[in-house]
Amino acid sequence: MLCLIVGVSFALFAIDRTSDASAHQQRELSGEIAAPQEGETAAEAAAAAKRTNTDGQASKGSPRRVIDEVAEAVTSPFSGLIDNASSEWLKRGVLLALSLAIYGFGLSFLARAIRVRL
C-alpha cells in the first residue's frame, strides 16, 4: 500500500509537470511570454516565466493533498539523502526508487522470512 501511495504521488507530480510544460510552451508560442534571451540560463527563464504567469497554480484538492502528505511522510526517512539535488525530478525519482526498494522488496522479503520460520 505504501508503494502504491508513493507511486500515485509521483504519477500526479509527473502529470502536473508535463501539463505545466505544455501550457508554458503554448504561451511561449502564442507570444504571451518571451523566449529565453541569449546567455540566459533555463532556471532564469523559468523564474521569469513564473513572474509573468498571472494565473498561478490552482490549489491542490483534498485527495491530492492527502496523497502528497502521506507520500512525504513515508519518504521522509530518505529525504536527507537527496536534499542537495538540484532537480525536482531527480528528488522525486530517487524517493520513488528507494520507497519501492525498501517498502516493496524489503518488507515483502522480511514477511516471507518471518513466515518461513514460524
N, C-alpha and C positions, 0 to 999 in steps of 0.2 A: 504494500500500500504506500509506503514511503517513497519507493522508486516511482510509482505512478504519479504521486503529487509533484515530485521534483521534475519529472518528465513533462507533465502538463504545464507546469510553470515555465519551463524552458521553451516549450512549443508556443505558448502565448507570447513570451518575450520575442521569439523569432518572428511570429506573425506581426506583432506591433512594429518591430524594426523594419521589416520588409515593406509593410504598408506605408510607414513613415518615409522610407527612402523613395518609394514610388511617388508619393504625394509631393515630396521635395523635388524630384526630377520633373514632374508635371508643372509645378510652379516655376521652376527654372526655365523650362522650355517655353512657357507662356509669357515669360518676361516679368513675372511678379517679383522674382528675386534675381540678383545679379550672379553671374557665374564667377568662380574664383579668379582673382586677379593674378597676373604673373608674379611669381615669388611668394604667393600666399599659400600657407600650408592648408591641408584638409581640415585640421582642427580649427584654424582661424576662420575658414569659410563656413564651417558648421556653426561656430559661435555667432558669426554674422547673420547666418540664415535664421538662427534661433531668435535673435534680436528682432529681425524683421517679420517673423511669423507672429501675427497678432491673434490667431485663433487659439493658440495654446493647446495643450494636451487635455483631453476630456478626463475627468476624474474616473478612477477605476471603479467598477461596480463592486458590490459586496461579495459575490462569489469569487471574483478575480482577486480581490484584496485578501480574502481568507486563504486562497491557494498560495498567493505570494508570501503571506506571513508564515504559513506552515512550512513552505519550502525554505524560507530564510531560517526558520528555527531549526529545521532538520539539517541544513547545510552549514549552520554556524560553527560547528567544530572544525570545519575545513577552511573557513574564510580567512584565517590567518596566513594560510599558505599562499594566497593569491592577492593579498592586499596591494602589492606593488604593481600588479598587472595593469597595463595601460588600456587594454581593450575590454569593453563590457562583454563582447562575445567570448573572449578568452576566459574571463572570470566565470561566466555562466556555463561554458563548456566544461571547464575543469571541475567545477562544483557538481555538474551533472555526472561526469565520469566517476568522480570519487564517490558520489552517493550511490550510483549503480554498483560500483565495485564493493563498497563496504556494506550497504544495506541489502543489496540484491544478492551478490555472490557470498559475501562474508557471513551474513546472518543465516542464509539458507544452508551453507556448509556447516555452521555451528549447530543448527537444528538437526541436520542429518547425523552429525557426530553424536549428539546427545541421545537421539532416538536409538541409534545402534547400541549404545552402552546400556540402555535401560532394558 
